[in-house]
Amino acid sequence: MKSDSGSEIGGLVGCTFMILLGLVQIYAGWVGISYHIGYGWAAAALAAAVIFRFTLPLTIGSFFCARDVWDWHWLGALLFAAPGLALMALMIPGALAALLRGIRE
């Protein structure tokens, strides 16, 4: 089977970019939460993301870090935090459908 090296490189670059963006968002979430409400809450948000995969607090923290700590415009901060919010918005209908399916059965 012949592979297209261009698509492999594109996939590698895209995957690397998304991993780096995720790491920067985790760091920004930590900084944003610790800046506004303290290190204990930042640690709790990080633990919730690692243990329960509940990333909403870190996503909101990354928005506030970009806006208040890094002094970005609110729209730029929203675009920085939006990839996580968009994925969460897509997961909510699926979670509700699974819940309703469980109730009906």
C-alpha positions as CSV (number, residue, x, y, z in Angstrom):
1,M,0.0,0.0,0.0
2,K,1.5,3.3,-1.1
3,S,1.2,6.2,1.5
4,D,1.0,9.9,0.8
5,S,3.9,11.4,2.7
6,G,2.4,14.9,2.4
7,S,-0.7,13.9,4.3
8,E,1.4,12.1,7.0
9,I,3.4,15.2,7.5
10,G,0.3,17.3,7.6
11,G,-1.3,15.0,10.2
12,L,1.9,15.1,12.3
13,V,2.0,18.9,12.2
14,G,-1.7,19.2,13.1
15,C,-1.4,16.7,15.9
16,T,1.7,18.4,17.3
17,F,0.0,21.8,17.1
18,M,-3.1,20.5,19.0
19,I,-1.0,18.9,21.7
20,L,1.0,22.1,22.2
21,L,-2.2,24.2,22.2
22,G,-3.7,21.8,24.8
23,L,-0.6,22.1,27.0
24,V,-0.6,25.9,26.7
25,Q,-4.3,26.0,27.6
26,I,-3.7,23.8,30.7
27,Y,-0.9,26.1,31.8
28,A,-3.1,29.2,31.1
29,G,-6.0,27.6,33.0
30,W,-3.8,27.0,36.0
31,V,-2.5,30.6,35.9
32,G,-5.9,32.1,35.4
33,I,-7.5,30.2,38.2
34,S,-4.6,30.8,40.6
35,Y,-4.6,34.5,39.7
36,H,-8.3,35.0,40.5
37,I,-9.1,32.6,43.3
38,G,-5.9,30.9,44.5
39,Y,-3.6,28.0,44.0
40,G,-5.8,25.6,45.9
41,W,-8.6,26.0,43.5
42,A,-6.2,25.8,40.6
43,A,-5.0,22.4,42.0
44,A,-8.6,21.3,42.4
45,A,-9.4,22.2,38.8
46,L,-6.3,20.4,37.5
47,A,-7.2,17.3,39.6
48,A,-10.7,17.4,38.3
49,A,-9.4,17.5,34.7
50,V,-7.0,14.6,35.3
51,I,-9.2,12.4,37.4
52,F,-12.7,13.1,36.1
53,R,-11.9,14.6,32.7
54,F,-13.9,17.7,33.7
55,T,-12.0,20.4,31.9
56,L,-14.5,23.3,32.0
57,P,-12.8,25.1,34.9
58,L,-9.4,25.0,33.1
59,T,-11.0,26.2,29.9
60,I,-12.6,29.1,31.7
61,G,-9.3,29.8,33.6
62,S,-7.5,29.9,30.3
63,F,-9.9,32.6,29.0
64,F,-9.3,34.7,32.2
65,C,-5.6,34.2,32.0
66,A,-5.5,35.4,28.4
67,R,-7.7,38.3,29.2
68,D,-6.6,39.5,32.6
69,V,-3.0,38.2,33.0
70,W,-1.7,38.4,29.4
71,D,-3.9,41.5,28.8
72,W,-5.5,40.2,25.5
73,H,-8.7,41.6,24.1
74,W,-11.7,39.6,25.2
75,L,-12.3,38.3,21.7
76,G,-8.8,37.0,21.3
77,A,-9.0,35.3,24.7
78,L,-12.3,33.7,23.7
79,L,-10.8,32.4,20.5
80,F,-7.9,31.0,22.5
81,A,-10.3,29.2,24.9
82,A,-12.9,28.4,22.3
83,P,-11.6,25.0,21.0
84,G,-12.2,23.4,24.4
85,L,-15.6,25.1,24.7
86,A,-16.6,24.0,21.2
87,L,-15.8,20.4,22.0
88,M,-17.7,20.5,25.3
89,A,-20.7,22.0,23.5
90,L,-20.6,19.1,21.1
91,M,-20.4,16.6,24.0
92,I,-23.4,17.9,25.9
93,P,-26.1,16.6,23.5
94,G,-24.5,13.2,23.3
95,A,-24.3,13.0,27.1
96,L,-28.0,14.0,27.4
97,A,-29.0,11.4,24.7
98,A,-27.1,8.7,26.6
99,L,-28.8,9.7,29.8
100,L,-32.3,9.7,28.3
101,R,-31.6,6.3,26.6
102,G,-30.6,4.9,30.0
103,I,-33.8,6.3,31.6
104,R,-36.0,4.8,28.9
105,E,-34.5,1.3,29.2
